[in-house]
């Protein structure tokens, strides 16, 4: 019964910023993540958060530039993207899976999420 609805994608110039949102029902004890897929490339995990434990993990390619977060009610997942680069261009997906602080990172790295959003396009031009 989990539904994820994404918004916030668009086109920006290199160095610009975007904030993606993924709305759904309240989540408790869930791993919440962002993935992306560019044309001709495999799906890549971007970031994951476990609200209950407060742990976050980021792909090396986005560390220091992107921030994953949730609102206080755990109803909306966000991805703040700063200092965007052309290689960040992709379709971005939010994803969720029941989990714990101890297994979120493993599930994220393996792409083992149970629920997926529809995706939102991000295009970064040089």
VOZATI-427364 format. One record per residue (C-alpha): residue number from 1; x, y, z; residue in three letters. Coordinates in steps of 0.02 Angstrom, whole numbers, plus 50000, padded with zeros to 5 digits. Layout:
N
+-----+-------+-------+-------+-----+
!   k !  east ! north !    up !   r !
+-----+-------+-------+-------+-----+
! NUM !     X !     Y !     Z ! ala !
...
+-----+-------+-------+-------+-----+
# end
This chain:
126
+-----+-------+-------+-------+-----+
!   k !  east ! north !    up !   r !
+-----+-------+-------+-------+-----+
!   1 ! 50000 ! 50000 ! 50000 ! unk !
!   2 ! 50153 ! 50112 ! 49992 ! unk !
!   3 ! 50148 ! 50244 ! 49855 ! unk !
!   4 ! 50289 ! 50365 ! 49817 ! unk !
!   5 ! 50258 ! 50523 ! 49714 ! unk !
!   6 ! 50409 ! 50622 ! 49655 ! unk !
!   7 ! 50428 ! 50803 ! 49603 ! unk !
!   8 ! 50560 ! 50938 ! 49585 ! unk !
!   9 ! 50657 ! 50883 ! 49432 ! unk !
!  10 ! 50705 ! 51004 ! 49295 ! unk !
!  11 ! 50846 ! 51080 ! 49195 ! unk !
!  12 ! 50986 ! 51183 ! 49270 ! unk !
!  13 ! 51159 ! 51244 ! 49223 ! unk !
!  14 ! 51314 ! 51168 ! 49298 ! unk !
!  15 ! 51342 ! 51235 ! 49473 ! unk !
!  16 ! 51157 ! 51258 ! 49504 ! unk !
!  17 ! 51043 ! 51176 ! 49631 ! unk !
!  18 ! 50883 ! 51075 ! 49636 ! unk !
!  19 ! 50782 ! 50996 ! 49774 ! unk !
!  20 ! 50688 ! 50836 ! 49738 ! unk !
!  21 ! 50538 ! 50783 ! 49842 ! unk !
!  22 ! 50456 ! 50614 ! 49864 ! unk !
!  23 ! 50287 ! 50618 ! 49951 ! unk !
!  24 ! 50201 ! 50472 ! 50031 ! unk !
!  25 ! 50116 ! 50412 ! 50187 ! unk !
!  26 ! 50210 ! 50420 ! 50350 ! unk !
!  27 ! 50354 ! 50299 ! 50361 ! unk !
!  28 ! 50411 ! 50215 ! 50520 ! unk !
!  29 ! 50566 ! 50105 ! 50528 ! unk !
!  30 ! 50597 ! 50121 ! 50340 ! unk !
!  31 ! 50753 ! 50138 ! 50237 ! unk !
!  32 ! 50722 ! 50283 ! 50117 ! unk !
!  33 ! 50836 ! 50308 ! 49969 ! unk !
!  34 ! 50870 ! 50399 ! 49807 ! unk !
!  35 ! 50934 ! 50311 ! 49651 ! unk !
!  36 ! 50972 ! 50376 ! 49478 ! unk !
!  37 ! 50993 ! 50306 ! 49304 ! unk !
!  38 ! 51069 ! 50394 ! 49155 ! unk !
!  39 ! 51047 ! 50338 ! 48973 ! unk !
!  40 ! 51157 ! 50189 ! 48935 ! unk !
!  41 ! 51209 ! 50167 ! 49116 ! unk !
!  42 ! 51158 ! 50054 ! 49259 ! unk !
!  43 ! 51053 ! 50115 ! 49403 ! unk !
!  44 ! 51158 ! 50195 ! 49539 ! unk !
!  45 ! 51122 ! 50219 ! 49722 ! unk !
!  46 ! 51138 ! 50403 ! 49770 ! unk !
!  47 ! 51094 ! 50415 ! 49954 ! unk !
!  48 ! 50997 ! 50327 ! 50091 ! unk !
!  49 ! 50929 ! 50378 ! 50261 ! unk !
!  50 ! 50856 ! 50287 ! 50409 ! unk !
!  51 ! 50754 ! 50413 ! 50506 ! unk !
!  52 ! 50740 ! 50310 ! 50664 ! unk !
!  53 ! 50926 ! 50292 ! 50683 ! unk !
!  54 ! 50975 ! 50452 ! 50596 ! unk !
!  55 ! 51107 ! 50368 ! 50487 ! unk !
!  56 ! 51141 ! 50429 ! 50311 ! unk !
!  57 ! 51255 ! 50363 ! 50173 ! unk !
!  58 ! 51305 ! 50439 ! 50007 ! unk !
!  59 ! 51385 ! 50382 ! 49847 ! unk !
!  60 ! 51562 ! 50450 ! 49832 ! unk !
!  61 ! 51513 ! 50541 ! 49674 ! unk !
!  62 ! 51389 ! 50653 ! 49766 ! unk !
!  63 ! 51462 ! 50664 ! 49941 ! unk !
!  64 ! 51480 ! 50843 ! 49997 ! unk !
!  65 ! 51359 ! 50906 ! 49865 ! unk !
!  66 ! 51195 ! 50813 ! 49898 ! unk !
!  67 ! 51096 ! 50800 ! 50059 ! unk !
!  68 ! 50959 ! 50674 ! 50095 ! unk !
!  69 ! 50829 ! 50714 ! 50227 ! unk !
!  70 ! 50650 ! 50688 ! 50284 ! unk !
!  71 ! 50524 ! 50805 ! 50362 ! unk !
!  72 ! 50485 ! 50787 ! 50546 ! unk !
!  73 ! 50331 ! 50680 ! 50513 ! unk !
!  74 ! 50428 ! 50564 ! 50396 ! unk !
!  75 ! 50300 ! 50596 ! 50259 ! unk !
!  76 ! 50414 ! 50674 ! 50129 ! unk !
!  77 ! 50587 ! 50624 ! 50072 ! unk !
!  78 ! 50703 ! 50758 ! 50002 ! unk !
!  79 ! 50863 ! 50764 ! 49903 ! unk !
!  80 ! 50948 ! 50933 ! 49903 ! unk !
!  81 ! 51070 ! 50939 ! 49757 ! unk !
!  82 ! 51200 ! 51077 ! 49752 ! unk !
!  83 ! 51348 ! 51111 ! 49638 ! unk !
!  84 ! 51269 ! 51006 ! 49503 ! unk !
!  85 ! 51376 ! 50934 ! 49365 ! unk !
!  86 ! 51327 ! 50873 ! 49190 ! unk !
!  87 ! 51366 ! 50695 ! 49245 ! unk !
!  88 ! 51226 ! 50710 ! 49374 ! unk !
!  89 ! 51100 ! 50711 ! 49232 ! unk !
!  90 ! 50985 ! 50561 ! 49253 ! unk !
!  91 ! 50813 ! 50504 ! 49301 ! unk !
!  92 ! 50804 ! 50507 ! 49490 ! unk !
!  93 ! 50697 ! 50382 ! 49585 ! unk !
!  94 ! 50647 ! 50375 ! 49767 ! unk !
!  95 ! 50634 ! 50205 ! 49848 ! unk !
!  96 ! 50584 ! 50129 ! 50014 ! unk !
!  97 ! 50597 ! 49968 ! 50110 ! unk !
!  98 ! 50560 ! 49918 ! 50289 ! unk !
!  99 ! 50725 ! 49905 ! 50378 ! unk !
! 100 ! 50835 ! 49956 ! 50521 ! unk !
! 101 ! 50983 ! 50069 ! 50548 ! unk !
! 102 ! 51092 ! 49914 ! 50539 ! unk !
! 103 ! 51039 ! 49850 ! 50369 ! unk !
! 104 ! 50994 ! 50006 ! 50269 ! unk !
! 105 ! 51168 ! 50028 ! 50198 ! unk !
! 106 ! 51177 ! 49848 ! 50137 ! unk !
! 107 ! 51005 ! 49852 ! 50059 ! unk !
! 108 ! 51045 ! 50018 ! 49977 ! unk !
! 109 ! 51208 ! 49958 ! 49902 ! unk !
! 110 ! 51120 ! 49805 ! 49830 ! unk !
! 111 ! 50973 ! 49905 ! 49766 ! unk !
! 112 ! 50855 ! 49796 ! 49865 ! unk !
! 113 ! 50710 ! 49914 ! 49888 ! unk !
! 114 ! 50528 ! 49859 ! 49894 ! unk !
! 115 ! 50442 ! 50016 ! 49831 ! unk !
! 116 ! 50490 ! 50138 ! 49694 ! unk !
! 117 ! 50430 ! 50307 ! 49635 ! unk !
! 118 ! 50396 ! 50349 ! 49453 ! unk !
! 119 ! 50556 ! 50448 ! 49429 ! unk !
! 120 ! 50592 ! 50630 ! 49391 ! unk !
! 121 ! 50711 ! 50696 ! 49258 ! unk !
! 122 ! 50862 ! 50801 ! 49306 ! unk !
! 123 ! 50962 ! 50881 ! 49166 ! unk !
! 124 ! 51120 ! 50980 ! 49200 ! unk !
! 125 ! 51196 ! 51077 ! 49056 ! unk !
! 126 ! 51372 ! 51145 ! 49041 ! unk !
+-----+-------+-------+-------+-----+
# end
